[in-house]
Amino acid sequence: MSDKEFKKFQEELFNTIIERNPHFATHVGIHDYDHLLPDGSMDKHLEDIELIEEARDKLESFDPEELSQENVFARKVGLHVLDMMLFNEKNIGMWKKNPSVPSLIGGSIFPLLKREFAPFEERLKSIIGRIEGIPEFVEASKSSLVEPIRLWVDMAIESVQQLPMLFKLVAMIAQEKGVDEETLIRLSRAVDRADEALEKYGVWLEEKRGEASDDFTIGEELFDELLKKRKLGYTADEILSLGEDYFEKTKNKMGEYAEQIDPNKDVWEVLEDITSKTPSNIEEALGWYREGLQEAKEFVIETDLCTIPEREEIEVTETPEYLRHLIPYAAYMGPAKFDDIKKGIYVVTPPAGDNGWKKMSYWDVRNTTVHEGYPGHHLQISCATTIDDYLIMFSRAIETIEGWAHYCEEMMKEHGFDDTPEARLIQNRDILWRAARIIVDVKLSTGKMSFEDAVSFLVKEVKLEKSAALAEVKRYTQNPAYQLSYLLGKHMLMELKKETKEKMGDDYSDKFFHDTILYSGSVPIEYLKERFYGKIE
């Protein structure tokens, strides 16, 4: 079968997936389905499994000998993507265990509110359409939750209670924009019905809680299989050993930087001092983030570290209230592939208590803006939107995504951006945190560490606030092998960089290394190696 047939297969698969997942269509910037919510039923998941299996068989039937080099690469990535989809649907089966109704509703509405791809009135009609679909979506989703996990049910109940805040935000903006009375009435009626449906869903979740399991772990066998499927090249024991090694080495590095700052105090006393420069309110904090993003972007351009694509931008805003219990610090939502302006959304959570402002200290903000903005997540995802291959577009290799952003924190300082003992100490404290994430992720997912012990570990060893540690571990339980991806991914990229330098000698440049990663998409690092080998040859 030819390249032409391969392209047709890709387009048909892509169109099928976006039609069945309208929230994903919105995410990538296709707006034909913005007024719809997906089918949340068990039948839909079972149909998805059948469709993915058929697609995989079809994709495997393409003979690599008859395809172009680019399509051979896309075929390989595509097989991996479909294998991961099947593994997640059939083996992990999170859809059976985790009530995803509130997160999917919020994730379907928030992009329409924040991405200005069309006039607000047009986007509002889509938002109202999705709000009107909530009662049917909620009811259908009940059939999926056949193996509920008590912790996740509790988290969903909390999220359901927060969702009305999002609807109120929509209504407030609509009134401020002077939307016509007829549309406001339609919005109000839709919100009333949605609130009623979600209130009943909350009661139903309370009932399901009684039959829910306390065991959120996937176990050692499934965890090891997950690592293999992701093509990480490491066993759970090897990853744990790597995390523990980084943990101890980073403690020593932190001691060295702390001594440079104040030899009369220990590490945590010095950290207490340098995190005392904090914003006095959220507006000042957002100003620091915006300033850090602009300066980091200018530094990347001036030092020619990588190629920044056209028409990208990033907005810094407060985390919506309905998400704050899940995002203790900050998070990033990437730009849409098919939107004209590649706009990323960077949300920052106001701290719950006075002491929480320390996490928004000056050097914290500077390090985080590199990770989330330039040349971290925002730049990487903006570059990935330039890729036209549908199969590569579906790839979400977390070790590449999070590993790249974590790598950037240190790389930028090595090139001179914020290369101070204070910034280095904060950056190494965050390496310590990522090493702790490896330890917790492996042990928590395999049942070797309890939820309470994981929280205590983060509080004691990384000095997180108890509330932040709770939010962190809640998220860890729902994403086995995600948290280990930050430091493991950085480690793998550093190994790849070393190997690339050895192969290229004097022809090597950081810009070549960075651009190859940025413009290859979020594919597993194992496949990135092939990109490098091909370019080097």
Phi and psi in degrees as a GROMACS rama.xvg file:
@    title "Ramachandran Plot"
@    xaxis  label "Phi"
@    yaxis  label "Psi"
@TYPE xy
-87.5239  173.765  SER-2
-61.207  -35.041  ASP-3
-63.1606  -44.4042  LYS-4
-66.8723  -36.1495  GLU-5
-63.2376  -43.4421  PHE-6
-62.6106  -42.0581  LYS-7
-62.3497  -42.4284  LYS-8
-59.405  -45.3503  PHE-9
-59.4133  -46.3162  GLN-10
-64.2876  -41.9546  GLU-11
-65.5508  -41.2144  GLU-12
-64.2243  -44.707  LEU-13
-60.1675  -46.7837  PHE-14
-63.7469  -37.6594  ASN-15
-63.6007  -43.6905  THR-16
-66.8362  -43.1082  ILE-17
-70.9307  -32.1163  ILE-18
-66.2572  -35.1597  GLU-19
-84.8675  -12.6793  ARG-20
-135.324  75.1773  ASN-21
-59.8281  -28.0687  PRO-22
-68.133  -34.1779  HIS-23
-69.608  -37.7901  PHE-24
-57.8192  -44.7296  ALA-25
-61.3055  -42.3314  THR-26
-58.3788  -39.0438  HIS-27
-90.9943  -3.398  VAL-28
95.7817  20.1962  GLY-29
-102.308  118.642  ILE-30
-108.671  15.1615  HIS-31
-69.5641  -19.0461  ASP-32
-119.338  19.0284  TYR-33
-62.7719  -19.8339  ASP-34
-90.4951  0.230127  HIS-35
-113.069  150.574  LEU-36
-104.614  156.638  LEU-37
-74.559  169.42  PRO-38
-77.3323  120.689  ASP-39
-94.074  7.52376  GLY-40
-77.4904  164.296  SER-41
-63.535  -38.3819  MET-42
-56.4258  -39.0871  ASP-43
-62.9554  -42.1394  LYS-44
-64.0735  -41.9297  HIS-45
-65.681  -38.7298  LEU-46
-64.9151  -39.1102  GLU-47
-58.9275  -44.0883  ASP-48
-59.7547  -44.2213  ILE-49
-64.3093  -43.1679  GLU-50
-63.7176  -42.063  LEU-51
-66.5301  -40.6865  ILE-52
-61.5299  -42.1108  GLU-53
-65.6187  -41.3308  GLU-54
-64.3121  -38.7673  ALA-55
-65.4211  -43.0657  ARG-56
-60.485  -42.6951  ASP-57
-63.4487  -45.2628  LYS-58
-63.4853  -39.7427  LEU-59
-67.461  -25.2729  GLU-60
-72.9699  -15.5817  SER-61
-71.3583  127.327  PHE-62
-80.9933  118.074  ASP-63
-55.6973  -27.6131  PRO-64
-66.7253  -21.1979  GLU-65
-100.073  3.1733  GLU-66
-110.775  156.79  LEU-67
-67.5121  164.321  SER-68
-58.8639  -41.0685  GLN-69
-64.6081  -40.6113  GLU-70
-73.7223  -28.7791  ASN-71
-62.1705  -43.3264  VAL-72
-64.2908  -44.5786  PHE-73
-62.9774  -38.3687  ALA-74
-61.2715  -44.7859  ARG-75
-62.8751  -46.5392  LYS-76
-63.2989  -41.7146  VAL-77
-61.6885  -42.1458  GLY-78
-61.2059  -40.8606  LEU-79
-63.3395  -45.1413  HIS-80
-60.5665  -46.7656  VAL-81
-67.9586  -36.2977  LEU-82
-61.6116  -41.9226  ASP-83
-66.0853  -40.5256  MET-84
-59.583  -46.6177  MET-85
-64.5742  -42.2276  LEU-86
-62.3929  -43.4767  PHE-87
-67.0919  -39.7217  ASN-88
-72.8667  -43.984  GLU-89
-90.253  -42.2623  LYS-90
-94.3655  -48.9263  ASN-91
-74.9753  -47.8816  ILE-92
58.8249  41.6835  GLY-93
-59.4385  -30.1117  MET-94
-64.2479  -22.5488  TRP-95
-81.2527  -20.7509  LYS-96
-113.456  -28.9655  LYS-97
-113.593  117.09  ASN-98
-70.1367  101.455  PRO-99
-94.2129  6.74848  SER-100
-52.7387  -54.9175  VAL-101
-63.8001  -40.266  PRO-102
-68.4324  -35.9265  SER-103
-71.8371  -39.1308  LEU-104
-62.9169  -48.7308  ILE-105
-61.4914  -42.6608  GLY-106
-69.6273  -17.7642  GLY-107
-86.632  -29.7769  SER-108
-92.9299  -40.0015  ILE-109
-58.932  -43.7619  PHE-110
-62.0007  -35.1419  PRO-111
-67.3996  -28.1074  LEU-112
-78.0762  -37.3441  LEU-113
-98.7556  -30.0113  LYS-114
-86.5932  120.54  ARG-115
-95.0379  58.0385  GLU-116
-81.2368  -13.4811  PHE-117
-150.932  164.737  ALA-118
-55.7076  149.315  PRO-119
-56.9843  -40.3726  PHE-120
-59.791  -37.5881  GLU-121
-69.3106  -43.8259  GLU-122
-66.6131  -34.9994  ARG-123
-61.9928  -38.6019  LEU-124
-61.1438  -38.2444  LYS-125
-67.7961  -42.2285  SER-126
-59.5178  -45.373  ILE-127
-61.7292  -40.9274  ILE-128
-58.2067  -41.6578  GLY-129
-70.1891  -38.2497  ARG-130
-64.6555  -38.9703  ILE-131
-64.1128  -27.3837  GLU-132
-83.4093  -5.36845  GLY-133
-61.0058  -47.4487  ILE-134
-55.383  -44.9495  PRO-135
-67.4381  -41.9603  GLU-136
-62.4596  -44.7097  PHE-137
-61.2345  -44.9061  VAL-138
-64.5715  -44.3922  GLU-139
-64.8139  -34.2873  ALA-140
-68.2732  -20.1437  SER-141
-61.6199  -32.2779  LYS-142
-68.074  -19.8418  SER-143
-79.9257  -30.602  SER-144
-82.0396  80.4128  LEU-145
-103.361  -15.5376  VAL-146
-131.956  59.6055  GLU-147
-63.7694  143.956  PRO-148
-104.959  127.686  ILE-149
-58.1553  -44.3144  ARG-150
-59.6035  -42.2508  LEU-151
-72.9705  -32.4734  TRP-152
-63.0321  -44.1011  VAL-153
-61.3507  -41.8163  ASP-154
-64.469  -39.173  MET-155
-67.1289  -39.3428  ALA-156
-60.0231  -43.1183  ILE-157
-63.5477  -41.6154  GLU-158
-67.8569  -38.9684  SER-159
-59.6697  -39.6158  VAL-160
-67.7162  -24.0254  GLN-161
-86.6611  -24.1062  GLN-162
-57.4367  -39.4246  LEU-163
-53.8311  -25.5596  PRO-164
-63.3919  -36.2121  MET-165
-66.3531  -41.9827  LEU-166
-63.4282  -39.3853  PHE-167
-64.3909  -37.1406  LYS-168
-63.5252  -42.3541  LEU-169
-59.9281  -47.2886  VAL-170
-62.8322  -40.6009  ALA-171
-63.2222  -45.4562  MET-172
-65.497  -39.0344  ILE-173
-61.2554  -41.6115  ALA-174
-66.8662  -41.672  GLN-175
-63.8599  -32.052  GLU-176
-81.6481  -4.63319  LYS-177
71.7296  36.132  GLY-178
-63.9782  146.74  VAL-179
-62.3145  155.783  ASP-180
-61.6453  -39.2244  GLU-181
-61.5433  -42.3843  GLU-182
-67.1419  -39.9347  THR-183
-62.278  -39.4028  LEU-184
-65.7287  -43.4151  ILE-185
-61.3779  -41.8249  ARG-186
-62.1079  -46.0053  LEU-187
-60.0128  -43.7579  SER-188
-65.8111  -41.1501  ARG-189
-62.8554  -42.9381  ALA-190
-64.0829  -41.5874  VAL-191
-59.9675  -44.7454  ASP-192
-68.0646  -38.0722  ARG-193
-66.6644  -43.8555  ALA-194
-58.9449  -42.3389  ASP-195
-64.3554  -44.2293  GLU-196
-64.313  -39.9688  ALA-197
-71.4735  -33.6192  LEU-198
-64.4911  -43.3084  GLU-199
-65.7416  -37.1703  LYS-200
-64.0472  -38.6416  TYR-201
-61.4003  -40.684  GLY-202
-64.5706  -42.6311  VAL-203
-62.0423  -40.576  TRP-204
-62.8903  -38.9775  LEU-205
-59.0546  -38.8494  GLU-206
-69.5591  -41.2009  GLU-207
-64.8501  -27.3215  LYS-208
-57.4924  -33.3044  ARG-209
-65.2574  -27.8324  GLY-210
-101.779  3.65119  GLU-211
-76.5042  155.253  ALA-212
-90.6263  151.514  SER-213
-89.383  -9.22184  ASP-214
-92.1992  104.453  ASP-215
-94.6191  -3.33677  PHE-216
-75.824  155.513  THR-217
-99.445  -9.81624  ILE-218
86.06  161.012  GLY-219
-62.8194  -44.3671  GLU-220
-62.9729  -48.4656  GLU-221
-69.298  -34.3526  LEU-222
-63.9846  -44.9178  PHE-223
-62.5888  -39.6149  ASP-224
-65.4921  -37.5676  GLU-225
-61.5521  -43.6884  LEU-226
-61.5435  -39.6138  LEU-227
-67.0771  -44.0985  LYS-228
-59.502  -37.1724  LYS-229
-77.2528  -4.94054  ARG-230
59.1398  43.7804  LYS-231
-78.9466  -25.9595  LEU-232
80.4792  11.4786  GLY-233
-133.588  145.446  TYR-234
-83.8147  169.172  THR-235
-61.0559  -41.3817  ALA-236
-64.3924  -40.0776  ASP-237
-66.7298  -39.8282  GLU-238
-66.4942  -42.5606  ILE-239
-61.7012  -44.4959  LEU-240
-61.4269  -40.6457  SER-241
-62.2544  -43.9017  LEU-242
-63.1059  -42.5516  GLY-243
-66.553  -36.3461  GLU-244
-66.5127  -46.3126  ASP-245
-60.9526  -37.6366  TYR-246
-60.1565  -47.2193  PHE-247
-71.0545  -43.1685  GLU-248
-64.5192  -37.2942  LYS-249
-69.9096  -34.7237  THR-250
-57.0863  -42.9956  LYS-251
-65.7346  -42.8906  ASN-252
-61.5031  -41.4365  LYS-253
-60.1673  -38.9013  MET-254
-62.6091  -38.5509  GLY-255
-65.1428  -44.6691  GLU-256
-69.5969  -36.6315  TYR-257
-63.7302  -37.6952  ALA-258
-66.1849  -35.725  GLU-259
-63.4791  -33.4773  GLN-260
-80.6504  -47.3804  ILE-261
-155.808  100.699  ASP-262
-68.8055  -9.3434  PRO-263
-94.003  1.90507  ASN-264
-128.944  155.424  LYS-265
-81.0986  175.804  ASP-266
-55.6727  -49.5579  VAL-267
-73.2261  -27.1908  TRP-268
-68.3794  -40.8367  GLU-269
-65.3196  -42.3275  VAL-270
-61.0089  -37.549  LEU-271
-60.554  -39.4614  GLU-272
-68.5774  -49.0824  ASP-273
-77.205  -15.1781  ILE-274
-93.9025  8.84585  THR-275
-80.0564  -16.0708  SER-276
-84.1991  97.6518  LYS-277
-127.038  159.153  THR-278
-70.4491  155.669  PRO-279
-90.8808  -14.9061  SER-280
-158.394  173.214  ASN-281
-68.4875  -32.7601  ILE-282
-64.4548  -42.0071  GLU-283
-64.9796  -39.8456  GLU-284
-61.1566  -45.9077  ALA-285
-61.5184  -35.4642  LEU-286
-62.1328  -40.5273  GLY-287
-63.3187  -42.786  TRP-288
-62.5246  -45.7755  TYR-289
-62.5436  -42.2037  ARG-290
-63.6336  -44.0768  GLU-291
-62.1968  -40.6224  GLY-292
-62.5873  -44.6819  LEU-293
-64.5656  -43.7563  GLN-294
-67.5036  -38.1887  GLU-295
-65.7077  -41.374  ALA-296
-62.8731  -45.2515  LYS-297
-62.517  -36.822  GLU-298
-65.4178  -43.1523  PHE-299
-59.4884  -41.424  VAL-300
-69.222  -46.8384  ILE-301
-63.61  -38.0868  GLU-302
-91.2204  -1.9391  THR-303
55.9918  47.1233  ASP-304
-75.9083  -28.1035  LEU-305
-168.066  172.68  CYS-306
-95.1634  120.332  THR-307
-89.9868  126.789  ILE-308
-71.2732  165.069  PRO-309
-78.6877  157.846  GLU-310
58.6578  37.7612  ARG-311
-108.399  149.46  GLU-312
-155.875  165.265  GLU-313
-138.282  136.728  ILE-314
-111.027  132.865  GLU-315
-103.6  128.069  VAL-316
-148.868  164.849  THR-317
-67.3824  144.376  GLU-318
-63.1788  128.974  THR-319
-56.3333  146.762  PRO-320
-57.4686  -34.9264  GLU-321
-69.0844  -11.4063  TYR-322
-107.894  -8.25577  LEU-323
-65.6516  -27.4909  ARG-324
-73.2484  -12.9209  HIS-325
-107.748  -19.3277  LEU-326
-120.156  92.8261  ILE-327
-70.092  -26.288  PRO-328
-121.872  -79.9109  TYR-329
-151.77  159.873  ALA-330
-153.682  166.142  ALA-331
-132.991  135.63  TYR-332
-114.558  119.687  MET-333
-73.9152  166.337  GLY-334
-71.4404  161.483  PRO-335
-89.3018  137.339  ALA-336
-54.2148  -45.811  LYS-337
-99.2083  1.16758  PHE-338
-76.6233  145.984  ASP-339
-63.6349  -47.0873  ASP-340
-94.4942  126.062  ILE-341
-86.0307  84.1972  LYS-342
-100.86  119.296  LYS-343
-95.0597  151.823  GLY-344
-116.165  122.952  ILE-345
-113.311  108  TYR-346
-98.8337  138.602  VAL-347
-122.969  128.419  VAL-348
-92.6934  121.064  THR-349
-61.6524  137.754  PRO-350
-67.4559  150.073  PRO-351
-73.6501  -34.6932  ALA-352
-125.412  171.301  GLY-353
-59.2859  -36.8277  ASP-354
-70.0731  -20.0031  ASN-355
-66.6735  -20.7632  GLY-356
-63.0509  -18.9612  TRP-357
-63.4427  -28.0172  LYS-358
-73.2625  -11.9437  LYS-359
-109.484  29.3567  MET-360
-63.9439  164.063  SER-361
-53.643  -50.3101  TYR-362
-72.985  -28.3481  TRP-363
-62.3754  -47.3878  ASP-364
-61.059  -42.5445  VAL-365
-61.7981  -42.2676  ARG-366
-70.1009  -39.0181  ASN-367
-68.5392  -35.4494  THR-368
-67.8634  -30.5921  THR-369
-67.0575  -43.5331  VAL-370
-65.4991  -48.8735  HIS-371
-85.1697  -27.7045  GLU-372
-109.081  -93.8163  GLY-373
-119.187  125.098  TYR-374
-96.9703  29.9887  PRO-375
-79.2754  -131.735  GLY-376
-54.6536  -47.8173  HIS-377
-61.4229  -45.6706  HIS-378
-65.8956  -42.9017  LEU-379
-61.6173  -46.8914  GLN-380
-70.5119  -34.7563  ILE-381
-61.9397  -42.4865  SER-382
-64.4775  -39.3718  CYS-383
-65.0276  -26.2153  ALA-384
-69.0657  -12.8771  THR-385
-80.9179  -9.64305  THR-386
-82.6366  130.429  ILE-387
-98.7551  -3.24863  ASP-388
-79.1177  121.565  ASP-389
-65.223  -39.6961  TYR-390
-67.1659  -41.3018  LEU-391
-66.4314  -33.2989  ILE-392
-60.0574  -32.2775  MET-393
-76.8169  -16.7706  PHE-394
-71.4957  133.034  SER-395
-134.548  63.1146  ARG-396
-72.4872  107.268  ALA-397
-65.7699  -33.9205  ILE-398
-65.7111  -29.1226  GLU-399
-77.478  -44.2961  THR-400
-65.0229  -57.6588  ILE-401
-76.975  -32.1069  GLU-402
-63.6082  -40.6431  GLY-403
-61.9608  -49.3266  TRP-404
-62.4066  -38.9795  ALA-405
-70.3037  -38.4401  HIS-406
-59.4843  -39.6919  TYR-407
-62.3198  -31.9513  CYS-408
-57.27  -45.0468  GLU-409
-82.0354  -40.0846  GLU-410
-58.9931  -41.9782  MET-411
-62.6695  -38.5002  MET-412
-70.2332  -35.1741  LYS-413
-63.7991  -27.8061  GLU-414
-90.1487  -1.42982  HIS-415
109.882  -1.62572  GLY-416
-81.5424  116.001  PHE-417
54.9338  40.342  ASP-418
-85.8601  74.9327  ASP-419
-122.713  158.08  THR-420
-57.7867  -35.498  PRO-421
-65.6389  -47.1067  GLU-422
-65.9454  -38.4533  ALA-423
-65.2546  -37.4402  ARG-424
-65.7635  -43.447  LEU-425
-63.5912  -43.5778  ILE-426
-62.0055  -40.8158  GLN-427
-73.3196  -31.1375  ASN-428
-61.6904  -36.1179  ARG-429
-73.2035  -28.1571  ASP-430
-65.4845  -42.1629  ILE-431
-57.4863  -43.3174  LEU-432
-60.9589  -44.1857  TRP-433
-68.55  -33.6333  ARG-434
-66.4318  -39.1712  ALA-435
-63.4775  -35.424  ALA-436
-62.6817  -39.2288  ARG-437
-59.5917  -49.8908  ILE-438
-59.4373  -47.3745  ILE-439
-68.0758  -44.2568  VAL-440
-58.734  -50.6368  ASP-441
-63.6478  -47.943  VAL-442
-71.925  -37.7401  LYS-443
-69.176  -44.4092  LEU-444
-68.371  -28.4608  SER-445
-98.623  6.17562  THR-446
79.8362  15.4388  GLY-447
-94.6882  -1.965  LYS-448
-143.317  133.639  MET-449
-79.8526  165.654  SER-450
-58.0999  -46.3746  PHE-451
-64.5828  -40.2412  GLU-452
-66.4731  -35.2297  ASP-453
-64.8389  -43.5291  ALA-454
-62.0879  -46.3447  VAL-455
-62.2484  -38.4947  SER-456
-61.5534  -45.6204  PHE-457
-67.7467  -35.6955  LEU-458
-69.1603  -44.8359  VAL-459
-75.2631  -46.3981  LYS-460
-90.1133  -27.75  GLU-461
-114.18  -5.72839  VAL-462
63.0033  34.6381  LYS-463
-72.9107  150.323  LEU-464
-64.3252  148.412  GLU-465
-57.0352  -43.0341  LYS-466
-64.0121  -40.0542  SER-467
-67.554  -40.6797  ALA-468
-63.4065  -39.5604  ALA-469
-61.2425  -46.9016  LEU-470
-62.7873  -40.049  ALA-471
-60.1766  -52.3365  GLU-472
-67.8427  -34.6209  VAL-473
-56.1818  -45.0538  LYS-474
-67.3236  -37.7726  ARG-475
-58.9822  -41.3286  TYR-476
-62.4243  -28.7928  THR-477
-89.1994  -7.65127  GLN-478
-135.283  66.8026  ASN-479
-57.5417  135.452  PRO-480
72.0142  9.9899  ALA-481
-82.9758  -49.7839  TYR-482
-65.9883  -29.9  GLN-483
-70.4092  -13.3506  LEU-484
-72.6151  -23.6756  SER-485
-60.7775  -62.9484  TYR-486
-76.2982  -36.8568  LEU-487
-62.8665  -43.3259  LEU-488
-62.733  -42.6859  GLY-489
-60.9593  -45.0123  LYS-490
-58.1565  -44.3042  HIS-491
-66.8125  -38.0064  MET-492
-67.5182  -37.9126  LEU-493
-65.009  -38.7479  MET-494
-64.9383  -40.6986  GLU-495
-65.2996  -38.4447  LEU-496
-63.6074  -44.3972  LYS-497
-60.6874  -45.0005  LYS-498
-64.9895  -40.0095  GLU-499
-65.3353  -41.5406  THR-500
-60.5813  -42.2142  LYS-501
-64.6888  -38.845  GLU-502
-72.9197  -34.8463  LYS-503
-94.0971  -23.6285  MET-504
59.9081  -129.453  GLY-505
-68.7207  -16.2217  ASP-506
-79.4044  -8.93886  ASP-507
-71.5928  143.584  TYR-508
-144.334  149.752  SER-509
-62.4042  -34.5221  ASP-510
-62.3303  -41.7952  LYS-511
-60.1283  -46.2733  PHE-512
-61.9402  -46.621  PHE-513
-68.5402  -44.5909  HIS-514
-65.0641  -36.5451  ASP-515
-61.9912  -40.9608  THR-516
-68.287  -49.6789  ILE-517
-63.6764  -35.078  LEU-518
-103.242  19.0213  TYR-519
-104.901  -7.83583  SER-520
86.6978  172.938  GLY-521
-85.3195  62.9786  SER-522
-97.1979  158.436  VAL-523
-54.5514  147.292  PRO-524
-61.9854  -29.136  ILE-525
-57.107  -37.3544  GLU-526
-81.2649  -28.779  TYR-527
-59.271  -36.8237  LEU-528
-57.3486  -40.7753  LYS-529
-62.1787  -39.3849  GLU-530
-58.7122  -45.9098  ARG-531
-65.5062  -44.743  PHE-532
-59.6122  -42.937  TYR-533
-63.0987  -43.9273  GLY-534
-67.931  -40.5572  LYS-535
-64.0315  -42.3412  ILE-536
